[in-house]
Amino acid sequence: MKVAIIGAGLAGLYCAYELERLGIRPVIFEKNSFIGEPFSHVTAVVDITHRPIKDFVKHLKDEMDIDIKPHNLLTKIVHNGPNIATTLKGDFGYLFKYSKDDDSLKHQVYYKLKKTEINFNIVGDYETLSKKYDYVVVADGTPHAAKELGCWQQWLKTHVRGATVHGDFDPTSLVMWINKDYTKNGYVYLTPFDSRKASMVVITSDVNEREIDRYWELFLYTENIKYTIVEEFKLEHISGYVYPRINDNLIFIGNSAGGVEPFLGFGHVNAATMAYSAARYIAKGISFEKQIKVIMDRNLEMREFRKAFNMLTNKNYDMLIASLRLPLAKQLLYDTNINISKYGGWILKKLMKENMRL
Ligand SMILES: Cc1cc2nc3c(=O)[nH]c(=O)nc-3n(C[C@H](O)[C@H](O)[C@H](O)COP(=O)(O)OP(=O)(O)OC[C@H]3O[C@@H](n4cnc5c(N)ncnc54)[C@H](O)[C@@H]3O)c2cc1C
């Protein structure tokens, strides 16, 4: 069977790996000359956002028999509100390195491929490829093809401004800030590469390209951030919904299939799930939709959660962050397997109604 994959991002690479396991030799078309990201950063997989999956690295091993080494364990989350901060410690998930370096996450998957042909510096055109291959997996990280085919519904556009910074960090921590003044409907996060270097990123929606610079400056000023900035990047993130996700012999996965969840902008777990599900659909005919139902439902729930979260004020943010200090709240949020995306939006809306009544 002839299978082409457009894009050697995480989704494309995981899909190739699973296809190989199932006896298929795919061909990848990658527009860049390299594997990895043009800029370095550290991403997180936080277990609570991907329930019922408890441990993502173990999940990948169980599902695909692949050994992925995280850059670090995530054992501390600092939640900074406008006036209150709460630090929680525990086994929260993992940190992964995205870069052009050999130890980046994408390289780990890339080096495990044994039979896949990768064509670098080639822009994959889904129309041409769909005539030459039995299946074409669209994993280019953009809504381009889905838009052209009329199966893309845009949910939100976020602007991202980030940097690599030098300072003193706890390498197993994630630091988050929420403050309407400089994050609007978004957040700022800091994820360390090591004890001296970290990624610091402002993500916000409902702003234009110029406003993101103002939010960035306001964040640095308000929080009195004095880290040395060594490398900066800016990008646009689009999140949305693709349906149908199979169009003749085209299968959409990862960000191209609306795989980025609309609350925090996380896409790693969804990309992996869609990737191995697409491979099993191609090789064994197992329904793609049935395999990815859990994650697509979760994306819809996360959208509701985001809408409810956007209604909160700075006072509400402080209340929420203060409530994390309560042993019961911490236990419910991080120590049980409760579905946060499903019930979180409902709880927040109730809270807002109560607030309005007061
Ligand atoms: C700054 C930032 C921070 C993030 N943080 C997190 C996080 O903390 N946790 C998390 O879970 N997720 C995070 N994400 C999202 C996550 O990285 C992605 O959802 C995930 O990597 C899946 O991406 P993908 O493979 O679908 O697309 P991509 O990684 O974008 O890969 C697409 C690939 O296709 C190639 N390509 C594009 N067009 C073509 C074409 N026409 N022909 C051939 N090749 C093409 C590109 O060069 C690229 O290699 C973050 C993303 C960014 C940008």
PDBQT file of the ligand as one rigid body, heavy atoms in Angstrom, charges set to zero:
ROOT
HETATM    1  C1  LIG A 401       5.244  27.880  20.926  1.00  0.00    +0.000 C 
HETATM    2  C2  LIG A 401       4.458  26.614  21.033  1.00  0.00    +0.000 A 
HETATM    3  C3  LIG A 401       4.248  26.029  22.274  1.00  0.00    +0.000 A 
HETATM    4  C4  LIG A 401       3.508  24.853  22.394  1.00  0.00    +0.000 A 
HETATM    5  N1  LIG A 401       3.360  24.307  23.636  1.00  0.00    +0.000 NA
HETATM    6  C5  LIG A 401       2.706  23.130  23.774  1.00  0.00    +0.000 A 
HETATM    7  C6  LIG A 401       2.615  22.510  25.041  1.00  0.00    +0.000 A 
HETATM    8  O1  LIG A 401       3.132  23.024  26.049  1.00  0.00    +0.000 OA
HETATM    9  N2  LIG A 401       1.974  21.295  25.131  1.00  0.00    +0.000 N 
HETATM   10  C7  LIG A 401       1.418  20.696  24.018  1.00  0.00    +0.000 A 
HETATM   11  O2  LIG A 401       0.829  19.606  24.151  1.00  0.00    +0.000 OA
HETATM   12  N3  LIG A 401       1.469  21.292  22.804  1.00  0.00    +0.000 NA
HETATM   13  C8  LIG A 401       2.108  22.480  22.650  1.00  0.00    +0.000 A 
HETATM   14  N4  LIG A 401       2.186  23.063  21.408  1.00  0.00    +0.000 N 
HETATM   15  C9  LIG A 401       1.478  22.422  20.263  1.00  0.00    +0.000 C 
HETATM   16  C10 LIG A 401       2.244  21.200  19.762  1.00  0.00    +0.000 C 
HETATM   17  O3  LIG A 401       3.577  21.546  19.575  1.00  0.00    +0.000 OA
HETATM   18  C11 LIG A 401       1.643  20.669  18.454  1.00  0.00    +0.000 C 
HETATM   19  O4  LIG A 401       0.254  20.555  18.595  1.00  0.00    +0.000 OA
HETATM   20  C12 LIG A 401       2.222  19.320  18.087  1.00  0.00    +0.000 C 
HETATM   21  O5  LIG A 401       3.611  19.445  17.933  1.00  0.00    +0.000 OA
HETATM   22  C13 LIG A 401       1.629  18.699  16.830  1.00  0.00    +0.000 C 
HETATM   23  O6  LIG A 401       1.987  19.402  15.712  1.00  0.00    +0.000 OA
HETATM   24  P1  LIG A 401       1.806  18.862  14.203  1.00  0.00    +0.000 P 
HETATM   25  O7  LIG A 401       2.707  17.709  13.951  1.00  0.00    +0.000 OA
HETATM   26  O8  LIG A 401       0.370  18.692  13.923  1.00  0.00    +0.000 OA
HETATM   27  O9  LIG A 401       2.290  20.141  13.396  1.00  0.00    +0.000 OA
HETATM   28  P2  LIG A 401       3.736  20.784  13.318  1.00  0.00    +0.000 P 
HETATM   29  O10 LIG A 401       4.577  20.479  14.490  1.00  0.00    +0.000 OA
HETATM   30  O11 LIG A 401       3.518  22.210  12.970  1.00  0.00    +0.000 OA
HETATM   31  O12 LIG A 401       4.412  20.038  12.093  1.00  0.00    +0.000 OA
HETATM   32  C14 LIG A 401       4.044  20.290  10.769  1.00  0.00    +0.000 C 
HETATM   33  C15 LIG A 401       5.219  19.960   9.864  1.00  0.00    +0.000 C 
HETATM   34  O13 LIG A 401       4.768  20.069   8.505  1.00  0.00    +0.000 OA
HETATM   35  C16 LIG A 401       5.714  20.817   7.759  1.00  0.00    +0.000 C 
HETATM   36  N5  LIG A 401       4.953  21.415   6.649  1.00  0.00    +0.000 N 
HETATM   37  C17 LIG A 401       4.077  22.472   6.690  1.00  0.00    +0.000 A 
HETATM   38  N6  LIG A 401       3.508  22.644   5.474  1.00  0.00    +0.000 NA
HETATM   39  C18 LIG A 401       4.034  21.671   4.676  1.00  0.00    +0.000 A 
HETATM   40  C19 LIG A 401       3.822  21.319   3.318  1.00  0.00    +0.000 A 
HETATM   41  N7  LIG A 401       2.917  21.932   2.536  1.00  0.00    +0.000 N 
HETATM   42  N8  LIG A 401       4.543  20.295   2.790  1.00  0.00    +0.000 NA
HETATM   43  C20 LIG A 401       5.441  19.608   3.562  1.00  0.00    +0.000 A 
HETATM   44  N9  LIG A 401       5.670  19.904   4.854  1.00  0.00    +0.000 NA
HETATM   45  C21 LIG A 401       4.965  20.905   5.410  1.00  0.00    +0.000 A 
HETATM   46  C22 LIG A 401       6.291  21.810   8.753  1.00  0.00    +0.000 C 
HETATM   47  O14 LIG A 401       7.551  22.278   8.331  1.00  0.00    +0.000 OA
HETATM   48  C23 LIG A 401       6.384  20.918  10.015  1.00  0.00    +0.000 C 
HETATM   49  O15 LIG A 401       7.572  20.195  10.053  1.00  0.00    +0.000 OA
HETATM   50  C24 LIG A 401       2.940  24.241  21.247  1.00  0.00    +0.000 A 
HETATM   51  C25 LIG A 401       3.152  24.807  19.985  1.00  0.00    +0.000 A 
HETATM   52  C26 LIG A 401       3.915  25.973  19.873  1.00  0.00    +0.000 A 
HETATM   53  C27 LIG A 401       4.154  26.546  18.495  1.00  0.00    +0.000 C 
ENDROOT
TORSDOF 0
